[in-house]
Amino acid sequence: MAPEKKTPASKAAEKKHKLAENDEANAPIETAPAPHRAQPALPPMYAAIEALSATRHGALKLAASQGYGHAAKMSSIILAASEIPAAAQDFPVVFSDQGDNAMPYAVTGHAEGVNLHVDADGAWRKDAYIPAYVRRYPFIFIKSDGGKRLLLGVDPGASALSQTEGAPLYKADGKPSATARNAVAFCKAYKSELDRTGVLVRQIMDTGITVARRANVTLPGGGKAAVAGFRIVDEKKLGALPDETFLALRKSGALTIIYCHLMSMGSWRNLLA
């Protein structure tokens, strides 16, 4: 989400995100040096991405508690469908204004580059839901073999990684540790859920029940902020849907997204705290 005249996920950001989310694969972990891969654009939060390999990253360890400073500049965060019921209790959940590529997002700030749910020490707002996109970091899937397969990637400069403290990513024999295998499992499940979410959101958009909106926010000090470039469900249009269309939304699971989204509109107040 962004201030006036900017979208929660600009077209450029959407293209960056697809670097990690567009292919189906088993996502193995490399055991040999990865060839150089040009990365003209990176997903939000990631400063660099390398295919995880024992040769390059054999000495790296993952800290048990890494904090969330890496998400401090994310004023909106993509959500998978299964996250929306929990996220809706803490954030406004809106749809990006991206046509066929629309996805649900949690609005976490009213100014570009500011996540109000992360404090100066990198701590997430107490008891607030933490999106899977944030929890996945510093890992991510990257394309290999011309996009035919995915590999587990990592942001090598992440503060959560070190050579002295934490759980090793590789065992002494150079094989992936349980930590690395768990990262693969998490990324695989997350990608699968995002794929499913994309299908459900397209179904919602195809009904024509969403409308473009902006939110005018009055800040505690009296200042004003405008959040624009997103879509919400129009309840009148929802109520006017033909029974057949409404039933299709219910059967697919898209109706759950809609109801949680509508409920989340009461969470705009959390951006004022």
LUMKOLTOR-470823 format. One record per residue (C-alpha): x, y, z; residue number from 1. Coordinates in nm, 4 decimals, decimal comma. Each point is the difference from the previous one (the first is absolute). Example, Ala and Ser with C-alpha at 12.3 -4.5 7.8 and 13.67 -1.06 7.14 Angstrom:
<recs>
rec c1 = 1,2300 c2 = -0,4500 c3 = 0,7800 loke = 1
rec c1 = 0,1370 c2 = 0,3440 c3 = -0,0660 loke = 2
</recs>
This chain:
<recs>
rec c1 = 0,0000 c2 = 0,0000 c3 = 0,0000 loke = 1
rec c1 = 0,1328 c2 = 0,3401 c3 = -0,0783 loke = 2
rec c1 = -0,0848 c2 = 0,3690 c3 = 0,0411 loke = 3
rec c1 = -0,1956 c2 = 0,2102 c3 = -0,2489 loke = 4
rec c1 = 0,0329 c2 = -0,1085 c3 = -0,3638 loke = 5
rec c1 = 0,1884 c2 = -0,3200 c3 = 0,0776 loke = 6
rec c1 = -0,1303 c2 = -0,3538 c3 = 0,0209 loke = 7
rec c1 = 0,0428 c2 = -0,2641 c3 = 0,2711 loke = 8
rec c1 = 0,1931 c2 = -0,2057 c3 = -0,2482 loke = 9
rec c1 = 0,1204 c2 = 0,2030 c3 = -0,2950 loke = 10
rec c1 = 0,0436 c2 = -0,1723 c3 = -0,3331 loke = 11
rec c1 = 0,3749 c2 = -0,0035 c3 = 0,0551 loke = 12
rec c1 = -0,0389 c2 = -0,1584 c3 = 0,3426 loke = 13
rec c1 = -0,2372 c2 = -0,2575 c3 = -0,1446 loke = 14
rec c1 = 0,2598 c2 = -0,0993 c3 = -0,2590 loke = 15
rec c1 = 0,2632 c2 = -0,0268 c3 = 0,2726 loke = 16
rec c1 = -0,2196 c2 = -0,2262 c3 = 0,2064 loke = 17
rec c1 = -0,0570 c2 = -0,2345 c3 = -0,2923 loke = 18
rec c1 = 0,3716 c2 = -0,0768 c3 = -0,0089 loke = 19
rec c1 = -0,0665 c2 = -0,2311 c3 = 0,2908 loke = 20
rec c1 = -0,3590 c2 = -0,1094 c3 = -0,0387 loke = 21
rec c1 = -0,0830 c2 = -0,1003 c3 = -0,3552 loke = 22
rec c1 = 0,1230 c2 = -0,3582 c3 = -0,0548 loke = 23
rec c1 = -0,0878 c2 = -0,3456 c3 = 0,1263 loke = 24
rec c1 = 0,2949 c2 = -0,2057 c3 = 0,1222 loke = 25
rec c1 = 0,1417 c2 = -0,2131 c3 = 0,2772 loke = 26
rec c1 = 0,2576 c2 = 0,2648 c3 = 0,0854 loke = 27
rec c1 = 0,3137 c2 = -0,2018 c3 = 0,0771 loke = 28
rec c1 = 0,2923 c2 = 0,1519 c3 = 0,1819 loke = 29
rec c1 = 0,3117 c2 = 0,0327 c3 = -0,2112 loke = 30
rec c1 = 0,3049 c2 = -0,1961 c3 = 0,1102 loke = 31
rec c1 = 0,2356 c2 = 0,1576 c3 = -0,2557 loke = 32
rec c1 = 0,0867 c2 = 0,3613 c3 = -0,0758 loke = 33
rec c1 = -0,2930 c2 = 0,1771 c3 = -0,1626 loke = 34
rec c1 = 0,0634 c2 = 0,1712 c3 = -0,3340 loke = 35
rec c1 = -0,0292 c2 = 0,3761 c3 = -0,0074 loke = 36
rec c1 = -0,3584 c2 = 0,1152 c3 = -0,0459 loke = 37
rec c1 = -0,0806 c2 = 0,3531 c3 = -0,1048 loke = 38
rec c1 = -0,2598 c2 = 0,1523 c3 = 0,2309 loke = 39
rec c1 = -0,1190 c2 = 0,3285 c3 = -0,1479 loke = 40
rec c1 = -0,2867 c2 = 0,0168 c3 = 0,2479 loke = 41
rec c1 = -0,0459 c2 = -0,1478 c3 = 0,3443 loke = 42
rec c1 = -0,3085 c2 = -0,0652 c3 = 0,2132 loke = 43
rec c1 = -0,0704 c2 = 0,2428 c3 = 0,2856 loke = 44
rec c1 = 0,2300 c2 = -0,0435 c3 = 0,3038 loke = 45
rec c1 = 0,2741 c2 = -0,1855 c3 = -0,1905 loke = 46
rec c1 = 0,3293 c2 = 0,1830 c3 = -0,0606 loke = 47
rec c1 = 0,1449 c2 = -0,2947 c3 = -0,1941 loke = 48
rec c1 = -0,0902 c2 = -0,3605 c3 = -0,0734 loke = 49
rec c1 = 0,2343 c2 = -0,2963 c3 = -0,0495 loke = 50
rec c1 = -0,0793 c2 = -0,3670 c3 = -0,0500 loke = 51
rec c1 = 0,0818 c2 = -0,1689 c3 = 0,3283 loke = 52
rec c1 = 0,3002 c2 = -0,2317 c3 = -0,0352 loke = 53
rec c1 = 0,2416 c2 = -0,1762 c3 = 0,2323 loke = 54
rec c1 = 0,2963 c2 = 0,1511 c3 = -0,1838 loke = 55
rec c1 = -0,1110 c2 = 0,3606 c3 = 0,0487 loke = 56
rec c1 = -0,2047 c2 = -0,0234 c3 = 0,3148 loke = 57
rec c1 = 0,1255 c2 = -0,3091 c3 = 0,1801 loke = 58
rec c1 = 0,1087 c2 = 0,1991 c3 = 0,3046 loke = 59
rec c1 = -0,3185 c2 = 0,2040 c3 = 0,0386 loke = 60
rec c1 = -0,2300 c2 = -0,0334 c3 = 0,2980 loke = 61
rec c1 = -0,3535 c2 = 0,1279 c3 = 0,0499 loke = 62
rec c1 = -0,0770 c2 = 0,1889 c3 = 0,3196 loke = 63
rec c1 = -0,2920 c2 = -0,1293 c3 = 0,2034 loke = 64
rec c1 = -0,1367 c2 = 0,3511 c3 = 0,0465 loke = 65
rec c1 = 0,0757 c2 = 0,2372 c3 = -0,2849 loke = 66
rec c1 = -0,2435 c2 = 0,2847 c3 = 0,0596 loke = 67
rec c1 = -0,1949 c2 = 0,1680 c3 = -0,2789 loke = 68
rec c1 = 0,2061 c2 = 0,3018 c3 = -0,0888 loke = 69
rec c1 = 0,0093 c2 = -0,1291 c3 = -0,3580 loke = 70
rec c1 = -0,3735 c2 = 0,0806 c3 = -0,0269 loke = 71
rec c1 = 0,0200 c2 = 0,3488 c3 = 0,1517 loke = 72
rec c1 = -0,0474 c2 = 0,1701 c3 = -0,3386 loke = 73
rec c1 = -0,2891 c2 = -0,2124 c3 = -0,1238 loke = 74
rec c1 = -0,3178 c2 = 0,2064 c3 = 0,0162 loke = 75
rec c1 = -0,1940 c2 = -0,2882 c3 = -0,1554 loke = 76
rec c1 = 0,0659 c2 = -0,3740 c3 = 0,0023 loke = 77
rec c1 = -0,1427 c2 = -0,2687 c3 = -0,2253 loke = 78
rec c1 = -0,2214 c2 = -0,2603 c3 = 0,1658 loke = 79
rec c1 = -0,0925 c2 = -0,3563 c3 = -0,0849 loke = 80
rec c1 = -0,3659 c2 = -0,0984 c3 = 0,0317 loke = 81
rec c1 = 0,0547 c2 = -0,2148 c3 = 0,3084 loke = 82
rec c1 = 0,1538 c2 = 0,2978 c3 = 0,1838 loke = 83
rec c1 = -0,2839 c2 = 0,2436 c3 = -0,0568 loke = 84
rec c1 = -0,2283 c2 = -0,1038 c3 = 0,2904 loke = 85
rec c1 = 0,2823 c2 = 0,0651 c3 = 0,2479 loke = 86
rec c1 = 0,1424 c2 = 0,3055 c3 = -0,1773 loke = 87
rec c1 = -0,3421 c2 = 0,1654 c3 = -0,0243 loke = 88
rec c1 = -0,0077 c2 = 0,0415 c3 = 0,3773 loke = 89
rec c1 = 0,3067 c2 = 0,2268 c3 = -0,0082 loke = 90
rec c1 = 0,0235 c2 = 0,1581 c3 = -0,3461 loke = 91
rec c1 = -0,2275 c2 = 0,1351 c3 = -0,2699 loke = 92
rec c1 = 0,0085 c2 = -0,2690 c3 = -0,2701 loke = 93
rec c1 = -0,0448 c2 = 0,1450 c3 = -0,3491 loke = 94
rec c1 = 0,0530 c2 = -0,1101 c3 = -0,3586 loke = 95
rec c1 = 0,2747 c2 = 0,1452 c3 = -0,2161 loke = 96
rec c1 = -0,1215 c2 = 0,1873 c3 = -0,3054 loke = 97
rec c1 = 0,1898 c2 = -0,2224 c3 = -0,2433 loke = 98
rec c1 = -0,2649 c2 = -0,1524 c3 = -0,2256 loke = 99
rec c1 = 0,0657 c2 = -0,3683 c3 = -0,0636 loke = 100
rec c1 = 0,2876 c2 = 0,0090 c3 = 0,2505 loke = 101
rec c1 = -0,2026 c2 = 0,1375 c3 = 0,2913 loke = 102
rec c1 = 0,0835 c2 = -0,1517 c3 = 0,3388 loke = 103
rec c1 = -0,1005 c2 = 0,0695 c3 = 0,3613 loke = 104
rec c1 = 0,2242 c2 = 0,2219 c3 = 0,2094 loke = 105
rec c1 = 0,0199 c2 = 0,0958 c3 = 0,3641 loke = 106
rec c1 = 0,0318 c2 = 0,3779 c3 = 0,0347 loke = 107
rec c1 = 0,2692 c2 = 0,0556 c3 = 0,2609 loke = 108
rec c1 = 0,0655 c2 = 0,3724 c3 = -0,0416 loke = 109
rec c1 = -0,1472 c2 = 0,3214 c3 = -0,1344 loke = 110
rec c1 = 0,3272 c2 = 0,1342 c3 = -0,1452 loke = 111
rec c1 = 0,2262 c2 = -0,1498 c3 = -0,2643 loke = 112
rec c1 = 0,2865 c2 = -0,1919 c3 = 0,1561 loke = 113
rec c1 = -0,1397 c2 = -0,0042 c3 = 0,3559 loke = 114
rec c1 = -0,1325 c2 = -0,3096 c3 = 0,1749 loke = 115
rec c1 = -0,1710 c2 = 0,1177 c3 = 0,3172 loke = 116
rec c1 = 0,0065 c2 = -0,3534 c3 = 0,1407 loke = 117
rec c1 = 0,3814 c2 = -0,0142 c3 = 0,0270 loke = 118
rec c1 = 0,1726 c2 = 0,2115 c3 = 0,2641 loke = 119
rec c1 = 0,3495 c2 = 0,1508 c3 = -0,0022 loke = 120
rec c1 = 0,1448 c2 = -0,3187 c3 = 0,1522 loke = 121
rec c1 = -0,1503 c2 = -0,2228 c3 = -0,2687 loke = 122
rec c1 = -0,2682 c2 = -0,1432 c3 = 0,2282 loke = 123
rec c1 = -0,3403 c2 = -0,0729 c3 = -0,1512 loke = 124
rec c1 = -0,3041 c2 = 0,1564 c3 = 0,1619 loke = 125
rec c1 = -0,0964 c2 = -0,2142 c3 = 0,2983 loke = 126
rec c1 = -0,2638 c2 = -0,2635 c3 = -0,0717 loke = 127
rec c1 = -0,0491 c2 = 0,1166 c3 = -0,3607 loke = 128
rec c1 = 0,0050 c2 = -0,2566 c3 = -0,2785 loke = 129
rec c1 = 0,3304 c2 = -0,0350 c3 = -0,1890 loke = 130
rec c1 = -0,0540 c2 = -0,0770 c3 = -0,3708 loke = 131
rec c1 = 0,1673 c2 = -0,3079 c3 = -0,1445 loke = 132
rec c1 = 0,1800 c2 = 0,2162 c3 = -0,2578 loke = 133
rec c1 = 0,1887 c2 = 0,1613 c3 = 0,2878 loke = 134
rec c1 = 0,0587 c2 = -0,3254 c3 = 0,1883 loke = 135
rec c1 = 0,1430 c2 = -0,1682 c3 = -0,3072 loke = 136
rec c1 = 0,2955 c2 = 0,2405 c3 = -0,0124 loke = 137
rec c1 = 0,2957 c2 = -0,0425 c3 = -0,0611 loke = 138
rec c1 = -0,1035 c2 = -0,2958 c3 = -0,2175 loke = 139
rec c1 = -0,1824 c2 = 0,0019 c3 = -0,3316 loke = 140
rec c1 = -0,0385 c2 = -0,2099 c3 = -0,3144 loke = 141
rec c1 = 0,1955 c2 = 0,1019 c3 = -0,3102 loke = 142
rec c1 = -0,0265 c2 = -0,1217 c3 = -0,3580 loke = 143
rec c1 = 0,2526 c2 = -0,2331 c3 = -0,1566 loke = 144
rec c1 = 0,0388 c2 = -0,1729 c3 = -0,3374 loke = 145
rec c1 = -0,1905 c2 = 0,2686 c3 = -0,1835 loke = 146
rec c1 = -0,2827 c2 = -0,0027 c3 = 0,2495 loke = 147
rec c1 = -0,0573 c2 = -0,3767 c3 = -0,0171 loke = 148
rec c1 = 0,0873 c2 = -0,0577 c3 = 0,3645 loke = 149
rec c1 = 0,0387 c2 = 0,1905 c3 = 0,3237 loke = 150
rec c1 = 0,2851 c2 = 0,0065 c3 = 0,2477 loke = 151
rec c1 = 0,0083 c2 = 0,1182 c3 = 0,3565 loke = 152
rec c1 = 0,1505 c2 = 0,3468 c3 = 0,0038 loke = 153
rec c1 = 0,1218 c2 = 0,2184 c3 = 0,2831 loke = 154
rec c1 = 0,0820 c2 = 0,3643 c3 = 0,0599 loke = 155
rec c1 = 0,3638 c2 = -0,0465 c3 = 0,1068 loke = 156
rec c1 = 0,0168 c2 = 0,3363 c3 = 0,1745 loke = 157
rec c1 = -0,2941 c2 = -0,0620 c3 = 0,2301 loke = 158
rec c1 = 0,0681 c2 = 0,0908 c3 = 0,3627 loke = 159
rec c1 = -0,1496 c2 = -0,3351 c3 = 0,1031 loke = 160
rec c1 = 0,2950 c2 = -0,1811 c3 = -0,1585 loke = 161
rec c1 = 0,3414 c2 = -0,0330 c3 = 0,1559 loke = 162
rec c1 = 0,2951 c2 = -0,2363 c3 = 0,0107 loke = 163
rec c1 = 0,0138 c2 = -0,0171 c3 = 0,3770 loke = 164
rec c1 = -0,3490 c2 = -0,0219 c3 = 0,1532 loke = 165
rec c1 = -0,3191 c2 = -0,1854 c3 = -0,0824 loke = 166
rec c1 = -0,1055 c2 = -0,3217 c3 = -0,1714 loke = 167
rec c1 = 0,2323 c2 = -0,1150 c3 = -0,2824 loke = 168
rec c1 = -0,1433 c2 = -0,0092 c3 = -0,3512 loke = 169
rec c1 = 0,2297 c2 = -0,2899 c3 = -0,0890 loke = 170
rec c1 = 0,1301 c2 = -0,3016 c3 = 0,1862 loke = 171
rec c1 = 0,3685 c2 = -0,0865 c3 = 0,0238 loke = 172
rec c1 = -0,0258 c2 = -0,2300 c3 = -0,3042 loke = 173
rec c1 = -0,1351 c2 = 0,2868 c3 = -0,2119 loke = 174
rec c1 = -0,3563 c2 = -0,1253 c3 = -0,0094 loke = 175
rec c1 = -0,2907 c2 = 0,2343 c3 = 0,0795 loke = 176
rec c1 = -0,0938 c2 = 0,0144 c3 = 0,3670 loke = 177
rec c1 = -0,3505 c2 = -0,0292 c3 = 0,1413 loke = 178
rec c1 = -0,0065 c2 = 0,3819 c3 = 0,0066 loke = 179
rec c1 = 0,0558 c2 = 0,0209 c3 = -0,3760 loke = 180
rec c1 = -0,2477 c2 = -0,2793 c3 = -0,0700 loke = 181
rec c1 = -0,2611 c2 = 0,1751 c3 = 0,2117 loke = 182
rec c1 = 0,0588 c2 = 0,3173 c3 = -0,2012 loke = 183
rec c1 = -0,0683 c2 = -0,1931 c3 = -0,3211 loke = 184
rec c1 = -0,3214 c2 = -0,1429 c3 = 0,1448 loke = 185
rec c1 = -0,1186 c2 = 0,3433 c3 = 0,1148 loke = 186
rec c1 = 0,0747 c2 = 0,1653 c3 = -0,3347 loke = 187
rec c1 = -0,1656 c2 = -0,2814 c3 = -0,1921 loke = 188
rec c1 = -0,3176 c2 = 0,0132 c3 = 0,2085 loke = 189
rec c1 = -0,0059 c2 = 0,3796 c3 = -0,0218 loke = 190
rec c1 = 0,0373 c2 = 0,0020 c3 = -0,3779 loke = 191
rec c1 = -0,2767 c2 = -0,2561 c3 = -0,0378 loke = 192
rec c1 = -0,2307 c2 = 0,2085 c3 = 0,2167 loke = 193
rec c1 = 0,0804 c2 = 0,3191 c3 = -0,1936 loke = 194
rec c1 = -0,0817 c2 = -0,1786 c3 = -0,3252 loke = 195
rec c1 = -0,3363 c2 = -0,1044 c3 = 0,1440 loke = 196
rec c1 = -0,0599 c2 = 0,3536 c3 = 0,1251 loke = 197
rec c1 = 0,0603 c2 = 0,1455 c3 = -0,3436 loke = 198
rec c1 = -0,2699 c2 = -0,2240 c3 = -0,1459 loke = 199
rec c1 = -0,2505 c2 = 0,0990 c3 = 0,2705 loke = 200
rec c1 = 0,0690 c2 = 0,3720 c3 = -0,0351 loke = 201
rec c1 = -0,0416 c2 = -0,0176 c3 = -0,3765 loke = 202
rec c1 = -0,3370 c2 = -0,1652 c3 = 0,0596 loke = 203
rec c1 = -0,0980 c2 = 0,2888 c3 = 0,2280 loke = 204
rec c1 = 0,1163 c2 = 0,2620 c3 = -0,2487 loke = 205
rec c1 = -0,1862 c2 = -0,1676 c3 = -0,2858 loke = 206
rec c1 = -0,3309 c2 = 0,0501 c3 = 0,1809 loke = 207
rec c1 = 0,0407 c2 = 0,3782 c3 = -0,0230 loke = 208
rec c1 = -0,0762 c2 = 0,0573 c3 = 0,3680 loke = 209
rec c1 = 0,3207 c2 = 0,1916 c3 = 0,0820 loke = 210
rec c1 = 0,0410 c2 = 0,3763 c3 = -0,0267 loke = 211
rec c1 = 0,3026 c2 = 0,2308 c3 = 0,0129 loke = 212
rec c1 = 0,0338 c2 = 0,1877 c3 = 0,3281 loke = 213
rec c1 = 0,2270 c2 = 0,2285 c3 = 0,1974 loke = 214
rec c1 = 0,0204 c2 = 0,0489 c3 = 0,3736 loke = 215
rec c1 = 0,0426 c2 = 0,3455 c3 = 0,1509 loke = 216
rec c1 = 0,1642 c2 = -0,0377 c3 = 0,3388 loke = 217
rec c1 = 0,0086 c2 = 0,2632 c3 = 0,2749 loke = 218
rec c1 = 0,3154 c2 = -0,0544 c3 = 0,2033 loke = 219
rec c1 = 0,0188 c2 = 0,0382 c3 = 0,3796 loke = 220
rec c1 = 0,1820 c2 = 0,3330 c3 = -0,0358 loke = 221
rec c1 = -0,2635 c2 = 0,1357 c3 = -0,2336 loke = 222
rec c1 = 0,1894 c2 = -0,0649 c3 = -0,3221 loke = 223
rec c1 = -0,1562 c2 = -0,1644 c3 = -0,3014 loke = 224
rec c1 = 0,1016 c2 = -0,3034 c3 = -0,2059 loke = 225
rec c1 = -0,1617 c2 = -0,1534 c3 = -0,3062 loke = 226
rec c1 = 0,0375 c2 = -0,3673 c3 = -0,0876 loke = 227
rec c1 = -0,0983 c2 = -0,0676 c3 = -0,3598 loke = 228
rec c1 = 0,0247 c2 = -0,2523 c3 = -0,2813 loke = 229
rec c1 = -0,1953 c2 = -0,2917 c3 = 0,1436 loke = 230
rec c1 = -0,3348 c2 = -0,1694 c3 = -0,0451 loke = 231
rec c1 = -0,2638 c2 = -0,1170 c3 = 0,2448 loke = 232
rec c1 = -0,3196 c2 = -0,2021 c3 = -0,0307 loke = 233
rec c1 = -0,3161 c2 = 0,2055 c3 = -0,0426 loke = 234
rec c1 = -0,2568 c2 = -0,1587 c3 = 0,2322 loke = 235
rec c1 = -0,2945 c2 = 0,1103 c3 = -0,2160 loke = 236
rec c1 = 0,1545 c2 = -0,1659 c3 = -0,3044 loke = 237
rec c1 = 0,0703 c2 = -0,3102 c3 = 0,2068 loke = 238
rec c1 = -0,3618 c2 = -0,0161 c3 = 0,1115 loke = 239
rec c1 = -0,1212 c2 = 0,0396 c3 = -0,3572 loke = 240
rec c1 = 0,1962 c2 = -0,2945 c3 = -0,1382 loke = 241
rec c1 = -0,2007 c2 = -0,2741 c3 = -0,1716 loke = 242
rec c1 = -0,0497 c2 = -0,3033 c3 = 0,2233 loke = 243
rec c1 = 0,2092 c2 = -0,2162 c3 = -0,2307 loke = 244
rec c1 = 0,2989 c2 = 0,2380 c3 = 0,0208 loke = 245
rec c1 = -0,0301 c2 = 0,0341 c3 = 0,3777 loke = 246
rec c1 = -0,0131 c2 = -0,3779 c3 = 0,0394 loke = 247
rec c1 = 0,3113 c2 = -0,0389 c3 = -0,2151 loke = 248
rec c1 = 0,1854 c2 = 0,2423 c3 = 0,2280 loke = 249
rec c1 = -0,1087 c2 = -0,1987 c3 = 0,3034 loke = 250
rec c1 = 0,0995 c2 = -0,3351 c3 = -0,1451 loke = 251
rec c1 = 0,3477 c2 = 0,1168 c3 = -0,1039 loke = 252
rec c1 = 0,0809 c2 = 0,1658 c3 = 0,3323 loke = 253
rec c1 = 0,0112 c2 = 0,3494 c3 = -0,1479 loke = 254
rec c1 = -0,2951 c2 = 0,1068 c3 = 0,2128 loke = 255
rec c1 = 0,2105 c2 = -0,0457 c3 = 0,3145 loke = 256
rec c1 = 0,2535 c2 = 0,2459 c3 = -0,1410 loke = 257
rec c1 = -0,2786 c2 = 0,2475 c3 = -0,0740 loke = 258
rec c1 = -0,1568 c2 = -0,0136 c3 = 0,3452 loke = 259
rec c1 = 0,3356 c2 = 0,0252 c3 = 0,1789 loke = 260
rec c1 = 0,0970 c2 = 0,2903 c3 = -0,2254 loke = 261
rec c1 = -0,3217 c2 = 0,1843 c3 = 0,0883 loke = 262
rec c1 = 0,0534 c2 = -0,0679 c3 = 0,3699 loke = 263
rec c1 = 0,3544 c2 = 0,1362 c3 = -0,0258 loke = 264
rec c1 = -0,1222 c2 = 0,3467 c3 = -0,0926 loke = 265
rec c1 = -0,0326 c2 = 0,0628 c3 = 0,3722 loke = 266
rec c1 = 0,3789 c2 = -0,0424 c3 = 0,0311 loke = 267
rec c1 = 0,0820 c2 = 0,3348 c3 = -0,1623 loke = 268
rec c1 = 0,0076 c2 = 0,1368 c3 = 0,3548 loke = 269
rec c1 = 0,3132 c2 = -0,2069 c3 = 0,0670 loke = 270
rec c1 = 0,1937 c2 = 0,2279 c3 = -0,2362 loke = 271
rec c1 = -0,0559 c2 = 0,2900 c3 = 0,2394 loke = 272
rec c1 = 0,1605 c2 = -0,1562 c3 = 0,3062 loke = 273
</recs>
